[in-house]
Amino acid sequence: MSKPNEPLQVDPAELRVAAEQLDGQASSFAEKHQSAHARVGGTALGSGQAAAALPQLLSSWEEQGVQFGAQFTRHSEGHRQAAAGYDTTDETAAAGIDDEGSEL
């Protein structure tokens, strides 16, 4: 980690690896969430308050699952955008250095 008043050092490749890991975690989460949702949805609770509450619980749970999936996506895309930004900055700076060097 960079310290205050020191140059920031970022490896865009590491950001891309982290984005891929987030994608994998999102996929695993979605798969396990859907599996659990299906198991709970198949539960027979009979009649009564528990049986009446189950559809609301499942609906809420599904909504939360969608929100978590969207968060994974935002984070992985943010890592990719940051990597692209650092690449562009490095390329622009390198071109500026080359231009200045050729004028010497």
N, C-alpha and C positions, 0 to 999 in steps of 0.2 A: 504494500500500500504506500502511496506517495505521502510524503510529509509536507506540512505547511511550508510555503515558500520554496518548494522544490518542483522541478518540472513534472508534469503528469506523464506517466508512462503506461500506455495501453497497448496491448497486443490485439489487433482486430481478429486474428485467428482464434484467440481464446474466447472472444465475445461470440464468434460463430459457433464454437464448440458448446458454449453455455446455452446458446439458443437451441441447438439440436438436443441437448439434454433436457431443456424445458419442454420441447416438443414431445420427447419420449415420456416424460413425467405426465404430461397432459393426456397422452394416449393411454397410459396405464391407469390414470385416474378415471378417465371416461369409461374404460372397459370395466374396471372394478365397480364403479358407481352404477353402471347399467346392470351389471350382474346382481348386485345387492338390491337394486330397485326391483328387478324382476322377482327375486326371491321373496322380498317383503310383499310385493304386489300379489303374489300367489298364496299368501298366508290366509287361512280361513279363521276368522275371529268369531264367527257366529253372529249373533245379533247383540245389540247393545251399544254403549258409548264408544267402545274401542273400535268396533266395526264401522261405526258412523264416522269416526275421526280419521280412519286410515286413508281415505281418498284425499282429504285435505293435507295430511302429512306427506303423502306421496307427491302431491302437486307442489308443495313447498320445497320438498327435497329435490325434485326435478329442476325447479327454478334455481335453487342454490347450485346445483351441478352445472347448469348452463353458465351461471355467473363465474364459477371457479374456472371453467373451461375458457371463458373469455379472458380472464385474468392471465392464465397461462399464455394464451395467444398474444396478448398485449406485451407481456414481458419478453417473450421470445422475439417478437417483431421489434421491440425496442432495442434488444441486443443487436439484431441484424442492422437496424438503422444506425446505431452508434458505430458499429464496425465499418459500415459504408462511409459514414462521416469522417472517421479517423483516416480511412484510406484516401478519401478525397483531399483532406487537409495535408496528409503526407505527400501526395502527388503534386498538389499545388505548390507546397513549400519547396519540394525538390526541383520543380520546374523553375521557380524563382531563383533558387541557388544556381542552377545551371545557367540561367540567363545572365545573372550577375557575374558568374565566373567567365563566361564567354566574352564579356566586355572588358576583362582585364588585359 
